[in-house]
Amino acid sequence: QLACLSFEMYDITGDNKISKDELLKMLKSSLSMNHLVLMEDQLRAIVDATFVEADADKSGEIDFNEYRRMVERHPQVLASMTWPSPKPDASSSSR
């Protein structure tokens, strides 16, 4: 499922939670890949707003269920994600 895969991308440490630091790192990476620049305070405002909405239990981290509910409310989050096409397997190419 796309929500699961995207959650795993944000969960850099693999602890089944997304921290503000992890979200900030992924946001910076995504912007950089798209040649976009935002000021640090703008980035932190986006992260803070995301946590206000998604962190339902106010634990300071977003678990998978909270993340899933957020992307259900905002499907454009997943729709805007791009995935690299798999590279053809060299051993399966015809000669």
Disulfide bonds with the S-S distance in Angstrom:
none
